[in-house]
Amino acid sequence: MLLVLCATANSQLNFAFTEGKFLIKGSVYDVQTEAALSNVNIRINNTNRGGTCDAAGNFVIYVYKTDTLKFTSLGSTPLKFNL
């Protein structure tokens, strides 16, 4: 099973916003079946920050442009995505 990331980047102003941070919204799905993958873990490399996809494979996470995202799921090969 392969993980493919389809993401869009938007910035958003709110009280948690820090200069240089961007809001990434995206979806994780299986490239062969095109089915959404739920409960995929998304971590920012070398930090303790991250999150999990919802049941539809969607996620939202704040990142810096120098961050690397790591996607992991049971039974799948981990995928790193440099921003």
C-alpha positions as CSV (number, residue, x, y, z in Angstrom):
1,M,0.0,0.0,0.0
2,L,1.4,3.4,-1.0
3,L,0.5,6.7,0.6
4,V,0.1,9.8,-1.6
5,L,-0.3,13.3,-0.2
6,C,-2.5,15.8,-1.9
7,A,-2.2,19.1,0.0
8,T,-3.0,22.8,-0.4
9,A,-1.3,25.5,1.7
10,N,-3.2,28.4,3.1
11,S,-2.2,30.9,5.8
12,Q,-4.7,31.7,8.5
13,L,-4.6,34.4,11.1
14,N,-5.7,33.5,14.6
15,F,-4.4,33.8,18.2
16,A,-2.3,30.6,17.8
17,F,-0.6,32.0,14.7
18,T,3.1,32.5,14.8
19,E,4.9,34.5,12.1
20,G,6.4,32.2,9.5
21,K,3.9,29.4,10.2
22,F,1.5,28.1,7.5
23,L,-1.7,26.1,7.7
24,I,-1.5,23.0,5.6
25,K,-4.8,21.2,4.7
26,G,-4.7,17.9,2.8
27,S,-5.9,14.4,2.3
28,V,-4.2,11.0,2.4
29,Y,-5.3,8.2,0.1
30,D,-4.2,4.9,-1.4
31,V,-2.8,5.6,-4.9
32,Q,-3.9,2.2,-6.2
33,T,-7.5,2.2,-5.0
34,E,-7.9,5.9,-4.6
35,A,-9.6,5.2,-1.2
36,A,-9.1,7.6,1.6
37,L,-6.9,6.4,4.5
38,S,-8.1,7.1,8.0
39,N,-6.1,7.3,11.2
40,V,-2.8,8.0,9.4
41,N,-0.3,9.6,11.8
42,I,1.3,12.9,10.7
43,R,4.4,14.0,12.6
44,I,6.7,16.9,12.0
45,N,10.2,15.4,11.9
46,N,12.4,16.0,14.9
47,T,9.6,17.5,17.0
48,N,6.8,16.1,19.2
49,R,4.2,17.9,17.1
50,G,1.7,16.2,14.8
51,G,-1.7,14.8,14.4
52,T,-3.9,12.2,12.8
53,C,-6.1,12.1,9.7
54,D,-9.9,11.9,10.2
55,A,-12.1,9.1,8.9
56,A,-12.2,10.7,5.5
57,G,-8.4,11.0,5.3
58,N,-8.3,14.8,5.8
59,F,-5.9,16.6,8.0
60,V,-5.0,20.2,9.1
61,I,-1.6,21.1,10.6
62,Y,0.5,24.3,11.2
63,V,4.0,24.1,9.8
64,Y,7.1,26.2,9.0
65,K,8.4,26.1,5.5
66,T,11.5,24.3,6.7
67,D,9.6,21.4,8.3
68,T,9.4,17.8,7.0
69,L,6.2,15.9,7.5
70,K,6.3,12.1,8.1
71,F,3.2,10.1,7.3
72,T,2.9,6.6,9.0
73,S,0.1,4.0,9.1
74,L,0.1,0.3,10.1
75,G,0.8,-1.9,7.1
76,S,2.2,0.9,5.0
77,T,5.6,2.3,4.2
78,P,6.3,5.6,5.9
79,L,6.4,8.6,3.7
80,K,8.4,11.8,4.3
81,F,7.3,15.0,2.6
82,N,9.7,18.1,2.6
83,L,7.9,21.4,2.5
